[in-house]
């Protein structure tokens, strides 16, 4: 009997639950309404070929907006890139030659050459 709640507390609790349910169920029949299913037809979308053609036309219209560089500018930029690549090749070749020679001096007591 010690675990029983007083009657007025449980009745207040039940009344609050009923009020919450009444607030949730606005429908007069207290039955939830079912959502209507909408069926999409395949005819809503255009044909696949029409969509592809529209995409290709969009690509060409965007390519017309691109500012293309002139031939001389492309050639000069290519020459700069080739010169930098050759300079790095020569610098790395010299570093490799010197380090392999030093390694040869340490191990064999003579300078190791790459060109044999």
Residue, then its C-alpha position, 0 to 999 in steps of 0.5 A: x500500500x505504500x507504493x500507491x499514488x494518491x487518487x488526485x495525482x493519477x487523475x491529474x496525470x490522466x487528464x493531462x494525457x487526454x488533453x495532449x491526445x485531444x491536441x494531437x488529434x484535431x480530426x473529429x473522428x479521432x482517426x488519422x488521415x491517410x496520405x494520398x499517393x501520387x503516381x508520377x508518369x514517365x511522360x513528365x520527363x522529356x525523351x532521353x535523346x532530347x535531354x542529351x541534346x539539351x546537355x550538349x547544346x549547354x556544353x557548346x554554349x559554355x565553351x563559347x564563353x571561354x576566353x581562349x589564349x592565342x597561339x603565340x602565348x601558348x607557344x611561349x608558355x610551353x617554351x618556359x615549361x620546357x626550359x624549367x624542366x631541362x634546368x631541373x634535370x641538369x641540376x638533379x643530374x649534377x647533384x646525383x653525380x656529386x653524391x654518387x662520387x662522394x659515396x664512391x670515395x667513402x666506400x672504394x677510395x676512388x671517384x665513381x663515374x657514371x659514364x663507364 
